[in-house]
Amino acid sequence: MNVSTDETRQNAAPTVYVRAIAGAEVMEAAAASDIQINADDTLYAIHDDSGQRMAVFSDRDAAFAAARWHGAEPVSVH
């Protein structure tokens, strides 16, 4: 059975992007949720293909694991 390129793309896991961010970028949102973050903490954010931040994690491995758990293919962005 031959699968067309369009079908392959439709069945492929979505790509998400993981990048390091400073705690300062999310301090306001964290404070509203009673989460303690320091401005100089290094956190790891997952972004969709449009650049929208979807989630933030305290370590890179957790961000990659969560992305895979939810059926996405994580890619590191520097």
Secondary structure as the mmCIF struct_conf table of DSSP 4:
data_model
#
loop_
_struct_conf.conf_type_id
_struct_conf.id
_struct_conf.beg_label_comp_id
_struct_conf.beg_label_asym_id
_struct_conf.beg_label_seq_id
_struct_conf.end_label_comp_id
_struct_conf.end_label_asym_id
_struct_conf.end_label_seq_id
HELX_RH_AL_P HELX_RH_AL_P1 THR A 5 ASN A 11
BEND BEND1 ALA A 12 ALA A 12
HELX_LH_PP_P HELX_LH_PP_P1 ALA A 13 PRO A 14
STRN STRN1 THR A 15 ALA A 22
HELX_RH_3T_P HELX_RH_3T_P1 GLY A 23 GLU A 25
TURN_TY1_P TURN_TY1_P1 VAL A 26 VAL A 26
HELX_RH_AL_P HELX_RH_AL_P2 MET A 27 ALA A 32
TURN_TY1_P TURN_TY1_P2 SER A 33 ASP A 34
TURN_TY1_P TURN_TY1_P3 ALA A 39 ASP A 40
STRN STRN2 THR A 42 HIS A 47
TURN_TY1_P TURN_TY1_P4 ASP A 49 SER A 50
STRN STRN3 ARG A 53 PHE A 57
BEND BEND2 SER A 58 ASP A 59
HELX_RH_AL_P HELX_RH_AL_P3 ARG A 60 TRP A 69
TURN_TY1_P TURN_TY1_P5 HIS A 70 GLY A 71
STRN STRN4 GLU A 73 VAL A 77
#
